Structure formats: C-alpha cells, structure tokens
Amino acid sequence: MKIKRIFAHRVELPLHEGTYKWSGGKSVSVFDTTIVGVETDTGLIGYGEVCPLGPFYLPAYAEGVRAGLRELGPHLLGFDPRELAKLNHRMDAALKGHPYVKSGIDIACWDILGQTTGLPVCVLMGGRFGESIRLYRAISQEDPEIMAKKVAGYRAAGYTRFQLKVGGDPDTDIVRIRAVRAMLLPSDRLVADANTGWTQHEAMRVVRAVRDVDVYIEQPCLTYEECLAVRRNTDHPFVLDENVDDLGMLLRAKADLAMDVVNLKISKLGGLTKTKQARDLCVSMGIAMTLEDSWGGDITTAAIAHLAHSTPEEFRFTSTDFNSYVTVSTATGAPQRVNGFMSAGTAPGLGIKPKTEVLGKAVVVVD
C-alpha cells in the first residue's frame, strides 16, 4: 500500500457562544480548520484535522497548515501510510519543525491503519481503558459573574471539570477563581488556566490570594523558568501546557518536579504517533494528562477520543469535545458528549466519515 495523493479542505467553524476569549485580550469567533486526506493506491482514504487556536497562541496558523502540506506532501508520495514510525522519520527529514503541519497527515495514516486492520485506533494505540472519557469545559474569559453563571449551566449539563480562562488583570482573576469555585461541589475540579498571561509577580500574587481555594494552576507565565518559580512557591496542583512541546521538555519538567499534570496537544507534538510517545512516557513516570488538541471539530474530537480512551484511567486527568463548541459538523461517526463524558468509536480507524457537502472543494492537492 502506498500514498497516492494528499489533499486538504478548508472549513470555517463558528462558535455556539459567539466568541472564545483568553489571556492578553486574544479571541476567536470563527475557527479556520484544515481537514487533511491521505489517499492510497488501493483507494483507501484516511482523514485528519488541524485547527490552530488562531495565529497568536502557539507557533502555528491555519494557512501555514496548507502551505506546509504543499511543501511536505511531495516527499511522502509512494510511502506506506501504515509504517507510522518510518513516515514520521521521513516527515521530520523533509521539513524541519512545524509539527502542526505533520499532525493531520499522521492522524490520517492512523485512520488508514485502523481501516486496514479492521480495528479502532484506540485498540491499535494500546487498548480501550474504561467505558468513557471524562470531559472538561473551557470557560471563555469574561466578567466573573458571567463565568460563574456559565459554569453553573455546564455543570447542570453533566460537566464536572472546568478550565477557567484567566491570565488577565490579577485582581479580577482572583474574583473569577473564587466566584466559580463557589458554584462547584467539592468533588468537581477547577483549573485556572492563564495561558502564559501573567508575569511572574502577578502569578505569585494570584496563587497567594487563592491559597485556600481548591484549584489547579495551569501555565501561569510565558517561560518555563517563570512557571517553575511559581510552582516552587505554591502548594496548588500545577499544570504545564505551552512549554511542553517535545519529549526533551517533558523529561526536563519531570526532573524539576515542575508539574503534577501535563497538557498534551496532538498538533503541538506533531500527531498521534508522537503524542502517544509522550503519553506512554507520562504513564511510566506517573504523570497525569489532559489529552486534547489546540482546537477542531468532529475529526479532531475523534482523534482525541481514541488517544484518551487508550490511556489508563488513573492518568487521564481530562479531555475535551471540541465538536460541541462549534456550529458546523464536518463528519458523521464522531464522539458525542453524554452527561460530561464521551467515548471513542468502535468502527475501524477513527470511525468517522467526512461530510463532502460541508468540506467543499479541496484547496490543496498533492499527487
């Protein structure tokens, strides 16, 4: 089996809530996602998806995915998509860096491997642990009262994990954290995610002001060193995200005891193959994980579900169902939220079928 053609579609994903806001005044109202297809000489097609959180979150942007595919795609024609380690080695040799460009291709090849073997991706990635995956809900940065009200509504819908977007004015963030925590039960988990938005002194002020609150602190500052300094001066459970973008940083953070939980995003690491490497390393080191991606729709949600469902439950801190945030469905067969949980599909591969009428004409074709 050989790769015959690589193609991509651009799809806009508007949000149910209108706008998603986080630290530094950053916001997105319509996500620009890229659906990647890998077609083989047998006629089999696998699909992946890459959806950066705008051009100002990670070193990634939507048009960069498509430009990268045009650059990388010709180097992969003729390769067996089922030989995932070999394929990733080839991608890294042909295009230095830009892991997000490679992610959609890698996910699509896992989809092909599953279809070829007749097995769901989660089985191929280690097996299905448990019956379902607990989800978190991200709460866009707004006035404290509005955020608390939204949390109450999502809690009524079954969510018990909440990622509160902070990283703004420290005084307001302190109020946000306290207002939202007051809406929750003791068994609920609250994460205050600053998305690198605080300076070190601001982060220190916030963690001291909420010392008595049951809350996780996620990625308070821009640099790893700043985050580590905050970590060493608080007893709150600590989450790293943006700084951990490869195995080397993961090992460094473990050696420094810099975190209790790490956020592994599929496109940030370059696809399911490399995220699985990081996931397995975390399991061996005893580190819990949020397993997700930067953003996306049905296909991204399916990939997240298979990654998470193949992870031992005790290391699965939480995941998310991005397809419930957006108004456009791009595929059938994707996981759907039920009372704050989702499950990976049981059909071969990712278990999804793209809606061709939604995808429209391909904007990238490499053959």
N, C-alpha and C positions, 0 to 999 in steps of 0.2 A: 504494500500500500504506500502510495506516495502523495505528497501535497501537489495538487494540480493548480489551484487558484486560491488566492487570499483576497477577500473583499470586505468592505465596511459600509455601513449605513449611518447617517447622522439623524438622530431623533431628539426632539425637544421634549423635556419632561417638566411641565408646570407643577407647582406645589399646591396641595389642597389648602394649606394655610396662607397661601399668597407669597410669603417671603420667609426665608430662613436667615437668621442673623446670629453672628457670633462675635468674638473679640475684635477690637480695633475698628468697629463700625463696618465690618465686612458683611455682605449679604448677597443672596442669590434668590431669584424668583422663578427662573426657568433654567433647568439644568440641561446642558448640552452633552448628550451621551453618544458614544460610538459603539454600535453593535458590529462585532467582528465575526466574519465567517471564514472557515477553512474548509475547502473542498478537496476531496481526494480523487485519485484516478478511478476509484470504484464507484464514484457518485455519492459517497457518504459525505455529509456536511456537519461539522461541529460549530458551535457558536459560543462566543464570549462577549463580554461587555466591559468598557472602561468609561468611567464618568468622574472626571476630576471635580473637586469642590471649588469651582471657579479657578481662575489663574493665580490666585493670591493666597492659597492655603498651603499646598506642597509644591515642590518644583515640577509642576505638571499643568497642562492646559489642554482644552478639548481639541483645538486644531492641531496641537502637537501630536496627539494620538494618530490622526490621519496622515500628517506629514511623515511621522515616524514609520508608519506602515508602508508608505510608498518607498521609503529608503530601505527598510529591513526586508520587506516581503520577497523581493527577487532572490535573496540569499537563502531562502527556505524552500523554494520550489524543488521538488524531487526528493525531499526528506520524508522519512516515515514519521507521521504525526504521533504514532504510538510510542516512539522511543523518546520519552519526555526529557530524560537527562541529556541525551545527545542533542536534542532540539534546543534546549536551553543553553548548552555549551556553544552551539552554533550561533544563537541569537546574541550572546554576550561577546563573541568574537567579531560578529558583523557590525554591531552597534554598541559602542561603549556607553554605559549608563542608560538613562532613560528607561527605567524599569517599567513604568506605567505603559509605555508603548508595547512592551512584550507581553503584558499581562493578558490582554484579550486573546492573543494567539495561543498562549499556554492554556487558558481556560477552555478554548475551543478544542484543543487537542485532547484534553481530559475528556471532554464530551464525546469525541470520536472514539477514544479508548473504551469508554463505557458502552457506547453503541456497538462496537466491535465484539466485545466480550459478553454483551448482554447483561451487564452489571451496572448498578448506580455508582456514581462517582464516590459517594461516601464509603461504599464497600471496598472499592479499589484503594481508598486512602486509609484503610485500616479497620473498617467495620462500623456498624451503627451502634452508638452508645446511647441507651435510654430511649424513651418514646418520643421526646420532643425537646425543643431548644428554647430556653427562656430568653425573652427579648427585653431590650431597654427602649425607652422612648427619649429622643433628644428634644429638649425644650429650648426653642429659639429665644435669644436674648431680648427681653422686653422689661417693662416695669415689674417690680417684684410681685405686685398683686395679680397681674395678668398671668405671670408664670405660675404662681401658686394655683390659680384657678384652672389653668390648663393641666397641671399635674393631677389635680383632683379629678378632672374629666377623664384623663387617660388611665388613672388608677381604677376608675369605675369600669373601664373597658377591659381590664384584666392585667394591665402592666404593673409590675412590682419593682422594676428597675428604671431609674431615671438619670439621664445625663443632662445636667443643668448648664447651659451656656453662660459662663461668667467671663472673667478677663476684661471687664470694663472698669468703671470707677470703683475702687475698693470699698468705699462706704456703701454704695448701692449693692455691690456683690455680697457684702456681709448680710444685708437685709434680704437679698434674694435667697441666700442659703437658709437663713433662719425661717423665712416665710414658707418655703417649700417643705423643709423638713417637718414643720409643724403640721402639714397636711397628711403626713405619711404614718404608717404603722411601724412599730419597732423592727419588724421583720423585713420591711422594704429597704432597698439600697438606693442611696443617693450619691451621685458623683458630681462634684463641682469641676467642670472642665473649662479651664481658662484658655485652652488653645494657644499657649505661649503669650497670652495678652498682658500679664503682669510683669513689671520689673521685679527684681529680687526683693527690694524693700517692701513693695506693695504686697507681694505674695506672703512675706513674713507677717505683715500686719493682719492680713485676712486670716491666715491659719491660727494666729494667736487669738483673734477676736471670736473665732468659732471653735475654740478648743473644746468646749463642752458639747458640741453638736456631732451626731453620728453621720459623718460624711467622708467620702473618699476625695482626695485632691488629685486632679489629673493635669499633667503638663502645664504647670503654672507659668513657666518662663520660657524664653526663646532658646537658650543654650542648655546643654546637658549639665554643665558645671553649675549654673544658677539653680536648675531644678534639684541637683544633688545637695546644694547648700540648704535649700528649703526643706528637702526630705530629712536632712540630719537635724533639723530644728523643729520637727513636729512629730507627734505620735499618731497622726491620722494615717490610715491606709493610703498608699501612694501609687499612682498610675502614670506610666510613661507612654507616650504615643509618638509625636512627631520626631523626636530624636532617635528613635529606634527604627532604622531603615535597612539594616542588614545584620547578618549573624555576628559580625565583629562587635557592633554596638550592643547587641543583646548580651553577649558574653561579658563585655565591659560593665554593663549595668548590673548584671548578676554579681560580678566580683565586687562591685562597690556597694552592694545591697541597696541599690538606688530605687527599687520599686517592689511593690507587692503584686501588682498586676501590670501586664503589658498589653497595649492595643496593637494587634496585628492586622494591617490593612492589606488586602490581596494585591492591589495595583501598586501600592507603595513598595512592596517587596519584589514585584515582578511577575506575579501569577500564582497559581495554586501550587506548583511544584516547589517554589522557594518558600512560600508561606507554610507549606507542610513541613519543610525542613526546620523552620523556626518553631512551628507548633510542637514538633516532636522533641526538639531541644528543650523547650519550655517544660514539657511534661517530664523529661528526665531530670530537670533542675528544680521541679516543684513550683513553677511559677504559673499562676492563673492568668487567663487571657480573655480579652474582648476580641472576638473574631468577627471581622467585618470588612468593609472597603470604604473608599472615600465617599462615594455615593453611587447611585444607579437605579435600575428598575427591576423588571422581572428576572432577567438573566443574571445580573449581579446577585440578587436575592437568592436565586437557586444555588449559585456558586458558594455564597456564604453558608447556606444551609448545609450543603454537603461537607464543607470544611468543618463546621461546628459539630455536626452530628457524628463525625468520625473522630471526635476529640473526647477523651474520658471526661465524664460529667464533673468530677471534682476540680478539674482545671478549666472548666467552661464558665468564666465569670458572667459573660452575657454576649449577645449578638444583636443584630437589628434586621428589620424587614423593610428595606428601603422602598419596596414597591407599594407599601401602604401610605407613603408620604406623597406620592405623585398621582396625577390625574390620568396619565396615559399608561395603558398596558401594552407591552411590546411582545408578549409571548403567552401562550397557554401552558398549563402544567407547572407554573411556578408556585412555590410555597405561599400559603396564605395564613395570616395571623388568626389564631383562635385563642381568645382569652389570654393574651400576652405571651403566647407560645407559637412556634412554627415547627414544621418537620421537613426534612429532606425528602424528595420524591423517591418512589420505589422503581420507577421506569429506568431503562438503561441510560447511561450518560447523565447529563444534568436533568433529563426528564422534561425538557421544555420544547416547545415548537413555536418559532417566531411567527408573528402576525405580519405577513408580507405586505398587507394593505397599510399597515402602520409604518413599516420600515421604509417603504418607497424605493426609489432607485438608488443603487449603490453609488457612493461618492468616491470610493477608492476601489480599484480593480487591479490586481497584480496577477498576471498569468503568462 
